[in-house]
Amino acid sequence: MDLQQLYNQARQAQKNGNLAEAARLYSQILSASSVPEVMVNYGNVLAQLGNRPEALAQYDQALKLKKNFFRRWKFAKFWSGSSLSRPIKIRTAPHGS
């Protein structure tokens, strides 16, 4: 299955409240490609699951990769547990690039 399909499944699982499955899928995507939007969605799920320290680590990592990322989104959105609503293209890229 390609990363875009995994991302779509993760967003749907998150929307449906299947947070454990969403977390598993987001983690799987991030093991293949460092995508800030996925990190934020994964952080949202982790926060909803009660793992706020790891959620903050995901947000920090997203910010390191995309320095102006959070200017475009309100912080309240992150803690609400919702996913970023705009579609994104997921492509495989080496970590740290």
C-alpha positions in Angstrom: 0.0 0.0 0.0 1.4 3.4 -0.8 1.8 6.2 1.6 -1.0 8.3 0.3 -3.4 5.4 0.8 -2.1 5.0 4.4 -2.6 8.7 5.0 -6.2 8.6 3.8 -6.9 5.5 6.0 -5.3 7.2 9.0 -7.4 10.4 8.5 -10.5 8.3 8.2 -9.7 6.2 11.3 -9.1 9.4 13.2 -12.3 10.9 12.0 -14.2 7.8 13.0 -12.6 7.8 16.5 -10.4 4.7 15.9 -7.4 6.5 17.5 -5.2 3.4 18.0 -5.5 2.5 14.4 -4.9 6.1 13.3 -1.8 6.3 15.5 -0.5 3.0 14.0 -1.0 4.3 10.5 0.5 7.7 11.1 3.5 6.0 12.7 3.9 3.7 9.7 3.9 6.7 7.4 6.4 8.6 9.4 8.8 5.6 9.5 9.0 6.0 5.7 8.8 9.7 5.2 9.1 12.8 7.5 6.0 14.8 6.6 5.2 17.7 9.0 1.4 17.5 8.4 1.5 13.9 9.3 3.5 14.6 12.4 0.9 17.1 13.5 -2.0 14.7 12.9 -0.1 12.0 14.7 0.5 14.4 17.6 -3.2 15.2 17.7 -4.0 11.5 18.0 -1.3 11.0 20.7 -2.7 13.9 22.7 -6.2 12.4 22.5 -4.8 9.1 23.7 -3.3 11.0 26.7 0.3 10.9 25.5 0.9 14.7 25.5 4.7 14.5 25.9 5.0 12.5 22.7 2.4 14.7 21.0 4.5 17.8 21.8 7.6 16.0 20.5 5.7 15.4 17.2 4.8 19.1 17.0 8.4 20.1 17.7 9.7 17.8 15.0 7.1 19.3 12.5 8.3 22.8 13.4 11.9 21.8 12.9 11.2 20.6 9.4 8.9 23.5 8.5 9.8 26.5 10.5 6.7 28.6 9.7 4.3 25.7 9.9 2.4 26.8 13.0 1.8 30.3 11.7 -0.7 28.8 9.3 -2.7 26.9 11.9 -4.2 27.9 15.3 -2.8 26.1 18.3 -6.3 25.3 19.5 -6.8 23.1 16.4 -3.9 20.9 17.6 -5.3 20.3 21.0 -8.8 19.8 19.7 -7.7 16.4 18.3 -8.9 17.2 14.8 -6.8 16.4 11.8 -5.5 19.0 9.3 -8.3 19.2 6.8 -6.5 20.1 3.7 -5.4 17.2 1.5 -1.7 16.7 1.2 0.4 14.7 -1.2 2.6 12.1 0.6 5.8 11.1 -1.1 8.7 9.0 0.1 11.6 11.1 1.2 14.7 10.2 3.3 14.5 11.3 6.9 15.9 14.6 7.6 15.5 16.0 4.1 
